[in-house]
Amino acid sequence: MTVRYSFATRRGTFHIIPTRDGRWHAVFNDQSLGSYHTPAQAADDLAMGTTFSPGFDTSVLGISDDIGDWDRHPIAL
């Protein structure tokens, strides 16, 4: 069992989702914004606005760069 992470903002909810190949994807509206080695790296890039663009600057949304602040949801891969 592993987890996915989510963080709600005024623009919608962002997710960090594991894949079978051991990578983590930052996701918004079912669109991958980047692939990462760790969920912490994905959270950091979302907070700084350095992911692939969802059409707006994610750095102004108050997304935490601390993965501990994100909601955790158990999932099966």
URCORKA-V907909 format. One record per backbone hydrogen bond with DSSP energy under -0.5 kcal/mol. CO is the residue of the C=O (numbers start at 0). NH is the residue of the N-H. E is the energy in kcal/mol with one decimal. If there is no record, write none. Layout:
# URCORKA-V907909
<<CO/NH/E> <CO/NH/E>>
This chain:
# URCORKA-V907909
<<1/74/-2.9> <3/72/-2.5> <4/15/-2.2> <5/70/-2.5> <6/13/-2.6> <8/11/-0.9> <11/8/-1.5> <12/28/-0.6> <13/6/-2.4> <14/26/-3.2> <15/4/-2.5> <16/24/-2.8> <18/21/-2.0> <22/18/-2.3> <23/35/-3.1> <24/16/-2.6> <25/32/-3.9> <25/33/-0.6> <26/14/-2.7> <27/30/-1.7> <29/31/-0.5> <30/27/-2.2> <32/51/-2.9> <33/25/-1.8> <35/23/-2.5> <37/41/-1.4> <38/42/-2.5> <39/43/-2.2> <40/44/-2.3> <41/45/-2.4> <42/46/-2.5> <43/47/-2.1> <44/48/-1.0> <44/49/-2.5> <55/53/-0.6> <55/57/-0.7> <56/59/-1.1> <57/60/-1.5> <57/62/-0.6> <64/66/-0.8> <65/68/-2.6> <66/69/-1.1> <70/5/-2.0> <72/3/-2.3> <74/1/-2.3>>
